[in-house]
Amino acid sequence: MKKITLLLTFLSASLGFSQTIPVDFQSGITIGAKTGTVISPADANWYSDSGLTSTSVEDLASDTPDHVNAGKMVSSSSGANWQNAQLLMTSNYMNLTTTKTVTLDVYSDNAQNFLLKLEQSKGGGANTEKSFSHQGNGWETIVVDYSTPATGQPIPNDQYKLLVIFPCYSASFAAAAFDSTTYIDNVTTAVGDAISAPAVPTSGAAAPSIAASDVYSFFGDSYTNTAPSSYSQSWGQGTVSDYTAGSDVVKKYAALNFQAITLSSTVNLSNYTHIHVDAWTPIANAVGIKFQDFGTDNVDEYPNVDDSESEVQSSTTQASQTWVGHDFPLSAFTGLTGTANLGQIQLLLGSATGGTQGDVYIDNLYLYTAPTAGIDDHSLSSVKMHPNPASGIVKFSTALGDTLSVSIFDLLGKLVQPAQVIKSELNISGLNPGMYFAKIDQGANSITKKLLVN
């Protein structure tokens, strides 16, 4: 089989085209590589990952049938068992809502197994995958039917932007990778919606109102931060960058599944009651947090020795295109066997196992101690709150008619109504019936009172 490498001029010219379904590698392909979470160049749509030696495009001039240009993958025995090539759609999504198949031509001179994975769904659907076998007889047309996906994998019912192909597949990636050169061409499935630029936040999240003395902040503009040593790990799935939203700089995690933030020094969780993060997503999704405690020796060595992990899904729905505050009670992280040396915080997007990828922007990541009933400052002890129970409006009065700042928390310590500066009345019509805490601040003084909304 004669292999003629494409001229650089062809690759440069291809930048001016959109790659479409079926993907035939004739135009619209930008070759790159993914190192850790960074794709280079940033606009690459056919790139290697996890130790795959390279991706490229070649003209297979003497093959039968003649495929002209095809996507080339060179795997290596020195790469990870799960090394892969990734093909990113840039014109239309792959639509798996009705037709559950992806068809592609695959060339190999050796019998081997592949895994084909669908990621980056449009509507929040879970990733899914299925393996197939190649007999090693040159070009073979493969039909991957996701109506019967791999064991434990969901049947897709969404549109997907990313196709990931693993050329050295073995069950659970247990076997070592090997040297091979394979090709794919004519990737075909139902054509989905046009891919357009996703919505982005135009401002940062609202400033939090928790007193600075009760906060240990990692990121945000409202408190003094103890910045993490890193915002991502090579084994994570999600590329992090700074993003300017209006006048605020937030963190953007592109195609987030799960990604770890490593703290610059460990933190004792017993000093706090909650962790908070504000999140913004283009589509409705779900947000989770996973903690890793480094154990008594304060060394990152999970899953060995005395490290422990625990993850919690937010009880607050992540609505689309708006900043949503998520507050996680630390008591919910029941899988931790120790809490004295929190060393890593993972951000999860999607299900509790991090099953759905997508873009997410985060702001105001911090630990805090929630206000509790009984915290009282003598200078505010004369503040009266009435009626109680209340509905719609609750009134506050002081002996001198002072201005107050009032914020409302639920019984778990989650901020449900940000601080408002008032003279006498607070509108609580947006609160559901139930018991709350009203935190009343005046200068450096603070008092918390129970408020019943009916």
PyMOL commands that set and color helices and strands:
alter all, ss='L'
color gray80, all
select helices_A, chain A and resi 8-14+171-173+212-214+269-271+330-332+378-380
alter helices_A, ss='H'
color red, helices_A
select strands_A, chain A and resi 4-5+31-35+38-40+46-49+54-60+68-75+84-88+92-95+101-108+112-121+128-134+138-145+159-166+180-188+191-194+215-219+237-245+248-267+274-280+287-293+308-313+324-329+342-349+358-368+384-386+393-397+404-409+415-422+425-427+434-442+445-453
alter strands_A, ss='S'
color yellow, strands_A
deselect
rebuild
show_as cartoon
